[in-house]
Amino acid sequence: MKPAPFKYAKAETVAEATALLDQHADDVKVLAGGQSLIPLMNMRLARPEVLIDITGIDELSGIEVNGALTIGATTRHVEVLRSNEVRAFAPIIAAAMRHVGHVGVRTRGTFGGSVAHADPASEIPAIVIALDGELTVAGPSSERTVAAADYFVSTFTTDMEENEILTAVRFPYPLDRARWSFHEVARRHGDFALVGVAAVAEVDDAGVCTRARIALSGVSDVPVRATAAEELVVGSTIGEVAAEAGRLAERQIDPGSDFHASAEYRKEVARALVTRALNDMATKGEAR
């Protein structure tokens, strides 16, 4: 199939991109990697009158570590996957990237594009939630930072205004002294997860957890933190409470059913994955 007719504009700067968005706010889409947008346009599920290409904006691409880890919005998935800086700072990100689509998708798709697309079954939004990520958003007259917890509003819906674009994703602290685990269940490798879990925990010298983040994908219209499970884990030895934490996560979520999986199945998988992730961190410190 072919997309419906549209006008094309290529922005050279962030200011130009946001000005174009402001001008055409009624029916416009931003093109970065296009791995989600172009198929939707080809099937005519998306029919923007104007398509703004931001792939030529140099300041939106790149990976930087300066106390925090900053990934530019148009940085390709494959660059994140292969980055030594990312692997050293937060190896859970590299682990999750291996599950993002297939080789072609990872070659063309962008890190920020996945965040802005806000598919609740996607791996990257769950990672952003688990790592307390911060999203830098630019508009025609100002730039602002949005906490990950406030950024995802609903399925394919974020806190951004129609004339704003995501410019970078920032992760504020390294995981060099933290344990982590990432798991998902999908019908086939590369498909969006039926359920996924990204878990991070800081543990003291006595083996007691002092801080925990457990984020679930595929179980709601946004990535969900399993807060009851987190509260149980903090102050405990992770392995001793893994099974109960899984049960708490299962009770907290209320997923829907679709032709991929029933709500009951998703709840059972969430319980199993949270338990597995915590057991991983208790025995090995990480899961790859």
N, C-alpha and C positions, 0 to 999 in steps of 0.2 A: 504494500500500500504506500501511498504518497501523502505527505502532509497537505493540509489546506494552505492556500496562498498566504504568504506573510511578507512583511518588510524586514530587511536585515540591516543592522547597524553594528559596526565594530568599534568598541570603546578603546581608547589608548591610555586612559587614566581612570582612577577611581572617581574623580570629580566628574569626568565626562559620562561615566556609566550611571552615576546617581542622577545627573541632570537629565539623561535620556529616560531613566525610569520615572522621574518626576513629570516629564513631558508626556509620557505615554502610559501613565499609571493605570488607565482603565483596562488595558488588555495587552500585557507585555510579559515576556519570560526572559530570564538570563541564561545564556548558554556558557557552560564551562566544559565539563567532559562530555555532557550530552547523553550519558549512558542510561539515564532514566527519562529525560525529556524527549529525546528524539524518537524512541519507540512509542511514547504516548502521542506524539505528533503524527507519526506514521499511521497509527491506528485511529487518529482523529479524536482521541480522548482529550487532547489538549489542542486548542486552536488559537494560539496567540496571534494578534495582528502584527506585533513587532517582536523581533528576536534580537536581543542585545548580546553580542559576543564579547566576553571579558578575557578570553584566553591570551590576548596580547598584552595584558597589563602586568609588567614585570614585578611590580611591588606586591602582587597577590600570590606569588609563587616562592617557595623556598622553605627551608627548615633551619631554625636557629635555636641554640641553647645558650641562655645567658641568665643563669639562675633558674629560670623557667624554660619550658619547651614550647616554642611557637611554630605552628605549621600554617603556612599560607594557604588561603582558601583554594587556589587553583593548583596546588601541589598534587601531582598524580599519585594514585594509590601505590603504584610500583615504586615510586621514589621513597614513600614512607616505609614500605615493606623492606627495602634494601638499605635504609639509612642506619649507619652505625650509631649516629647520635640518638636516634629514636630508640634503638635497641638498648643502648646503655642507660638512657634516662627512664624509659618506661617500656620494658620488653613486652608487656601485655598488649601494647598497641601493635607491635609487629606480629604477635601471635594471632590477634584478631584479623589483621590484614590478610592472612592466608585464607580466610574464609570468605573474603569479599569477592563475589562474582567468580569469573574465570579469567584467564590470562588477558584476553582482549579487553574485558571490562576494567581490570586493574591497570592496564596500559593507558587507557584513555580517560577513565573516570577520575574524579578529583575528590580529595579528602573533604574540603569544604562543601562541595556539591552534595555529598552524601549527608552531611550535617544539615544543610539547608533544605534538602528534599524531605527530611524528617519522616522517613518510613519507619514505623515502630518496630519492624522486624529486622532492621538493618543493624549491622555490628557496630558501626562507628558511633551512632548516638548513644548506645549503651556504654561504650568505652568513655565517652565524654562525661556521662553522668557518673560513672564509677570513679573517675579521676578528678571530680570537681572541676571540670573544665570551664573556661571562660571564653565567650564568643565576642569577638570584636566586630561591630556592625557600623557601617558608614552610611550616612545619608547626605543629602545635598548641602547641608550647612553644618553638620556636626558628626562626631564619632562617639560611640558609647560602647560600654562593655556589659554583657548580659551573662549572668551566672547560668550554667547549664540547667539547673533546676527550674529556672524561669523561662528558658528559651523554647522548650518544646511544649506546645499548647495542645495539639491534637494531631490526628493522622494527617501528614503532609502540611501541617500548619505550625508556624513558629511565631515568636514574638516580633519578628521584623515587620516594619511598615512596607507598603508597596513600593516606596521610593528608596529603600535601603538594600544594601548588599552585605553579605558576610565577607569580611576581609581576612580574618585569621582565627585560628583556634589555639588557645593558650592553656597549657597544663602547668599549674603553679609549683608542683613539688615532684622531685624524682622518686623512683621506687627502688633506689639502690639498697635500702634497708627494709624494704617491705616485701611481703609474700603476695603472690598473685596467682590467679587461675582464670582461664577462659575456656568455656565449652559451649557448644550449641548442637542442637539436633535439627537437621534439615532432611528433606526427602532425597536430595542429591547434593554432593559437595558443590558449592557455588550458588545454590539456591538461597533465598532468604530463609532465616531460621524459623522453624516452628516455635522454638523456645531457645533462648540463649542466656548465658550468665557470664558476667564479668565481675570478678571478686578481687578485692584488695584488702590486705590486713597488715597493720604494724604490730609487731610482737616484741615484748621486752625480753631481757636476758633469762627470765624465769619461764618463758614460753607462754606468757599471758598476753592476750590481745589487748592493745590499748586504743586501737582505732580500726574501724571496718567500714567498707563500702561494698554492697552487693547489689548490682544492677541487673535487671531482667529485661530481655527483649522478646517481642512476639506475644506478650500476655495482656497488653492494653493498647490504647491509642497513642501512648507515649512510652519511652523507656521508664521502667518502674524500679525504684529502690525498695528492696525488701527490708524495711526499717525495723520490723519486729525481730527478724533474724539478726540484723546488725547489733541491736541492743543486747540480744542474748550472747552474742559472740564476745563483745567487749567486756573485759574483766574475767574471761574464761580462757581455758586452754582449748584451742580451736577444735582439735579432734574429738574432744569429749562431748562437745555440744553440736557436732555436725548434723547428726540425724534429726535432732529436735529443731535446729535452725531450718532444715529443709522443710519440716512440717509447718513451721511458722510461716515460711515463705509461701507455701501452698495455700494456707488459710487466708493469707493477706490478699492474694490476687483474685480477680474475677474476670478471667479471659472470655472472649466470645468463641463461638463455634463457626467454622466455615468448611468449605469442601476439602481443605487441607487437613484439618484436625478438629476434634471436638474440644469443648471447654474442659471436660474431664481429663482428656489426654494431656492437654497443655498443663493443667495443674499437677498431674502426676510427674510429668517430665520436669517441671520447674522444681518440684521437691527433690527429685533424683539429682538434677544438675547442681543445685545448691549444696546438697550433701556431698556430692563428688568433689566440687570445687573446694570446699572446706577441708575435706580429707586430704586432697592434694596438697594444700598449703600446710597442713599439719605434718605431713610425712616427708614431702620433698621441697617445700618452700615455693614451688611454682609448678605450673603445668604448661606444656608447650604444644 
